[in-house]
Amino acid sequence: MALYTPEERRRRDESGWTLVQGILAPIQFLVFLLSLVLVARTLLTGDGAYAADMSIVAKTLILYTIMVTGSIWEKVVFGKWLFAEPFFWEDVFSMLVLALHTAYLVMLFGGIGGLQERMLVALVAYAAYVINAGQFLLKLRAARLQASETLAVTG
């Protein structure tokens, strides 16, 4: 099954939201890498808890932003805010990623659990994020392969 119909591909290519996603995704990944180092440092040494917490908050805010803009992108391209067929499982897993990041925020701002528990929830959220990012990278690869095949057939 093709990832995009010709009309969906046209809408994807013409949408400014495609560029927004292309900018936000690597920013989120860089914030994730920095935060992962800070979280690991905190877990290993007990130092830098404030920096680790703030980095996780920043990562979560970027995640929320990319989810909202991604939903708009999905509506523009596929006519559905979420769970469009080509991205159904990526969106399902994204809900888990959102839930885990939100659980971390609830723990932080609600004073639930200790530092170590909070950092471990962040690590689980980050593991889920890595899996989800991998899903989207595979879709990006599939889209490029589809575009190459289309060019070969029509070119």
N, C-alpha and C positions, 0 to 999 in steps of 0.2 A: 504494500500500500504506500502510495506517495505521501510524503509528509505535508506537502502543500499542493493545492490545486494551482493552476496558473493564476487565477484571480487572487487567491490568498497570497501567493508569492508577490504579486504586484502590490497588494496592500501592505505586505511586510516591507518591501523595498521602499515604498513611498512614505511610510510612517516615520515621523520623528521619534516615536517611542522605541523604534528599533535601535536608533542611535543612543537613546537614553539607557536602554538595557546594556548596550555594548560598552558604555562608559561606566555604569554602576557595577557591573559584574566584576571587572578587575579591581576596582576600588575596594569592593567588599572582600575580595580575596586577599588583598594586601593588608587590610585591617584585620582580617582573620589571622594571617600569619603573625603579625605583630602581637595580637592578643594571645595567640597560642603560646608564644614565647613568654609573655608576661604571666599567664596562668601557670605554665610549667614552673617558672621561677618561684611563684608564690607557693605552689604545692611542694616544691623541693626544699625551699629555704624558709618559707613563712614570711619573706620580705615582699614588699611591693603590692600588698593587697589592694590598696586604693587604686593604683595604676591598672592592675588587672581588672578590677571591677569596672573602672571607667572605660577600659578598652572593650569589655564585653557589652557594656551599655551602648557604646558607639557601634559595635558590630551589629547589635540587635536593631538599632535605629536604621542603619543602612539596609539591613534585611527587610524591615518593614517597608522602607521606601522602595526597594527593588520589587517587593511583592505587590505593592499597590500599582506601581508603574507597569509591572509585568502583567497584571490583571487588565489594565487599560490596553496594553499592547495586544493581549489575547482577544479582547473585545473588538478592537479595530481589525485584526487579521482574521479571526475565526467567527466573530459574532457572538461570543460567549465570554463572560467575565472570567470564568475559571472552568477547568475541567473540559476544555475542548478536546475532542478525541485524540488528536496527535500528541497532546501534552498531558493527557489524563493522569498517568502514573507519576509523572514529574510533579504535577500539582498536588496529588494525594500525598506524596512524600514531603512536599513543601509544607503541608499542613502540620506534619510531625515536627519538622524543623522549627516552624513558627511556635508550636506549642512548647517545645523544649526551651527555646530562647525566652518565651514569655514566662515559663515556670521559673527560670533563673531570675527574671526581673521581679516576680512576685516574692521570691525568697529574699532578694536583696532589699527591696523597699518595704516588705512586710516583716522583716526581721525574723524570717523563718530559717531554721537550721544555722549551722555555723559556717565559717569560712571554707573549710574543707568540703563540706557537702555542697555548698554553692559552686565552688570551682569544679567539682566532679560533675554537677549538672551541666555546667558550661562545656566541659569536655565531651559529654554525651551529645549535647546540642551541636558541637563542632564536628563530631564524627558523623552525625546525621547530615550536617551541611555538606561535608566532603562527598558523601554518597550522592546527595541531591545535585551538587555541582557536577559530579561525574555524569549523572543522567542527562543534564542539560548539554554538557560537552559532547556526549554521544549524539544527541539530537542535532547539534550544530554540525557535526561531522556528516550526519545523514543528510542534512539540508544541502551541504556543499556537494556531496556525492550526487544527490538528485539534480542539482543545478548543472553539474558536469555532464551527467547523462542526458539532460535536456538539451544542452548545447551540442553534444555529439550527435544527437538525433536530428535537431533542427539546423545545426550549423553546417 
